[in-house]
Amino acid sequence: MVFLTVGMFWLLTWRERRAPRDAAARNMVQGWVARQKATANRWVTAAAIAAGGTTLLMGGLHWLRVWNP
């Protein structure tokens, strides 16, 4: 799950860098606290996606075992 979390973090970072922003947001310089909040938000989002994906995978494997004796 750690590897999935790190992978999701990288994908979210890549997506944010590629996402088109408006001119005002592009010209605004973020402070240190704002950057730390954005990074923490990205890690929490990545962990939530990884946990949900792991839960779905393990649940699916469980039900495959239940249906196929």
Sequence and secondary structure as in RCSB ss.txt:
>XXXX:A:sequence
MVFLTVGMFWLLTWRERRAPRDAAARNMVQGWVARQKATANRWVTAAAIAAGGTTLLMGGLHWLRVWNP
>XXXX:A:secstr
 HHHHHHHHHHHHHHHHHS   HHHHH    HHHHHHHHHHHHHHHHHHHHHHHHHHHHHHHHHHHH  
